[in-house]
């Protein structure tokens, strides 16, 4: 069932009470969002335990961990025994990207306003992907390692944006539902539809390497990737789903960019993954391989349900991870207007011909001025001067 986060303990307790019967084998699955911030997440944990639900009976779910390529990255068959995925070979950055081409039409008033991109995706799914990308090699307790990584993940800075037209969608959708009219002049919080955050993972394996999480709506493609980048130009791309450009084709693949710049051990890493996951070359490129993840093509939830049914927790999270994730972004959940720039909705980024030269796609989102209809210049400036401090070229608001 779909419930607001703060109602979860009440319903979980009822399920535990009435479903338990004589059985001692009760498993309660609770999916994100676990709260709306750190304090509410901690309160949910307390209420669940107070309701008599044992920790062994509770399975916290982030369905991204059931996606085949994400789960593959947790397996030793991918991570290997040598420490290739570390600052030693990828010393420039690690980038987690999740893009959606569609906007929020029809979902602004009923869901997204007051939630925003960071609370909806970065705090949960994408910090989990960051932790997965940072895992060490060898035989490990994946859940415990993720918790250790997340506890050492510190936000350095961020950039936030909102696509032009979002506020108009909020006003029209609110009016259509007969809810209280939105006063554009009184908006105090800028709900981000785009976010790019820079983190550092404070451990020896990733010392000095920034981790970026970039995510947004109304962008140039629907796609999720993890990029391991080296200063030499050697980059390893793990494509999770979708395509970086508007094209069709296999979505489960890995690729080495600029392989001539790559260490031989990095090339051996790709060859080992290819062998372990029955990989085949794509587009005639031996450095781009389609793989067959262990979990195949099953939907994420099917994989999660099968895992929990068998009593496994390798695709679940726990409260120490939840607390660490909320703590990482605590000061960046509800941003003032002055900290949220705006961007025009992106055009699709066209596909590349096989082994040909790719067309250059415009930089998108290009963060800049905001356009809001139906508000006079004087009212808008007067209403937002306090929020912005001043209305200047770096934070200009124009009227459509």
Secondary structure by P-SEA (a helix, b strand, c coil): ccccccaaaaaaaaaaaaacccccbbbbbbcccccccaaaaaaaaaaaaaaccccccbbbbccccccaaaaaaaccccccccccccccccccbbbbbbbbccccccccccccccccccccccccaaaaaaaaaaccccccaaaaaaaaaaaacccccbbbbbccaaaaaaaaaaaaaccccccccccccccccbbbbbbbccccccccbbbbbbbbcccccccccccccccccbbbbbbccccccccccccccccccccccccaaaaaaaaaaaaaaccccccccccbbbbbcccccccaaaaaaaaaaaccccccccaaaaaaaaaacccccccccccccccccccccccccccccccccccccbbbbbbbccccaaaaaaaccccccccccccccccc
